[in-house]
Amino acid sequence: MSSSVSEASNYIPVAPIFIPDGPWKQIPGGVSAAKGFKAAGLYSGLRAKGEKPDLALVACDVDAISAGAFTTNMVAAAPVVYCENALDMLKTARAVSINAGQANATTGDAGYQDVIECANALANLLQMKPDKVLIKSTGVIGHRIKKDALLNSLPKLVSSPSSSTEGADSAAVAITTTDLVNRSVAIESEGRS
């Protein structure tokens, strides 16, 4: 039922990248380019149709400084509220899970409990505290996460992260919804440590 990391790039093309001139350059690796970061994306049955990857994981070997830009709308999705609360308490994280298919927005307390259960399950598999895990969702508003499918896919997802470009690309594809291209880029500053 799940697609492998290497197949992800077959689903949608990569967006063209235009980098302005400056003291930086594009490097391969996307989100996995930075030392200690790994990523994966796979199909887990969350999308309404097709078998494009729909569940991503980005993980770091150490605590990474984390921040978020959140909606000011009073109707924030359950994962948004969860991440706001998590980042209010700690300014670091070790893992981010992103699902596509259901936004888990306007789902009330049940949707929020789904996020907590998914964060706890992922943290347990990654052998870290739940407050080091962030959960994001994109997709249809008003639909809760297909929690059973997501939870059943976590063991494979946790065993899949790679520091390779393929791992980053599969994660980039997994977080797309109606996108026609995936977007992934890594930039390195020249002459800076």
Secondary structure as UniProt FT lines:
FT   HELIX           5..10
FT   STRAND          24..27
FT   TURN            28..29
FT   HELIX           30..32
FT   TURN            35..36
FT   STRAND          37..42
FT   STRAND          55..65
FT   HELIX           78..89
FT   STRAND          92..102
FT   HELIX           108..126
FT   HELIX           130..132
FT   STRAND          133..140
FT   TURN            141..142
FT   HELIX           147..158
FT   HELIX           165..174
FT   STRAND          186..189
FT   TURN            190..191
//
